[in-house]
Amino acid sequence: MLVSDGVHDNFDPEALGEHPTNLGLSQATWLNVPQKESIEARDKYRANRLYEQIEGIKDPKKVTDTIIRYVVKTTHNQREYLEKNKGGQVPDDFVNYPGKMDHCTCVSFVVG
């Protein structure tokens, strides 16, 4: 599977409103987490979150469709906010407005 950053960012714990302590880290904010720890925690979280979405799906088209639906669902509150506040900017609050809206591309294929 190949994805653009518009998909990748929607699996990032910070963009989903998760606090570092929820991932077993001792720091209260992501800015305070040492880079190595941050990368390891984020990678593990993203992998688990992705696995939750596509577990058991074998068909590449279904994998792609599932991932795109996940991104649309994740960013729902942001789109709703912008529709109600034309010309506004989404509040910097990933707990209530999770995810990141961006161009999203996902390509899934079977090798072998």
N, C-alpha and C positions, 0 to 999 in steps of 0.2 A: 504494500500500500504506500502510495506517495500522497502527501498532503501539503497544502500551502500553509503559510503562517496563520491565515484566517481560520483554519481548522485547528492547527497546533495550539494556538493561544487559548482556545476554548476548552482545553484539557489542563491548563495550568492552574494549580491550586490558588494562587494569588488572584488571578482573574475570575475565579469562581467564588471569591469571598472567604476562602479557607484561611484561618490564622495558622501561623507556624506551629503553635502549641497543639493544634488539632492533628498535626502530622508527627508529633512526638519530639518536636524541637523545643528548646527552652526559651528562645527569644520571643518577645511580644510582637515584633513587626518583622516583615520580610527584609526591610533595609538593614536590620541588625544581624541577620543570619549570615555567617561566613559563606563565601562563595561556594566552596567545595560542598559544604553541608546543604546549601540551597539547591545546587544542581542535583545532588543525589536524591534529596527529598522530592523535588519536583519531578525528576525522571521516574521515580518509583510511583508517585501519585498518578502521573499521566498514563503510565503503562497499565496500572490497575483500573483506572477510569475507562481507558480504551477497551480493555478486556471485558469489563462489565457491559459495555455497549454491544460488542460483536461476538461474545462467547457463543459458540455453537453454530455460527453462521458460516457456511461453506461457499456460497455463491458470491463471487466478487461484486456483482451488481447490487446484491442485497447489502453487502458490507458498505459499499459507497452510499447507497440510499440511507442506510441506518446512521452513518456518520453525519451526513448532511442534515438529516432530520434532527439529530442531537444538537447540532450547532444552531439550527433555527429555533429549537425549543429553549436552548440555553440563553439565547440573546432576546427572547421574547419581551422581557420587561424593558429592555433598552429601546426596542422598536416602538413599543406601546408608548413609552415616555415621549419619544421624538414625534410621534403622530399627534399627541396631545399638546406638545410644546413646539410648534413649527419654528424653525430657526434657532431653537435652543440647543443646549449641550447637555448630554446625559451627566447627571451628578457623578462625582468620583466616589462611588459607593458600590463596590463589587458584591456586597452582601445582598443588597436589594436590586441591583442591576448587574447581574453576573455576566461573564463572558466578554468577548470583544467582537464588535462588528467589523468585518473586513471582507474582502473578496475571499471566498473559500472554494478550494478545489480539492477533490479527492479522487484518486485513481486507484482502483484495486484490480489485481490480476493474479493468476495462478502461474507459478513457475514449475516447470517439470514436465 
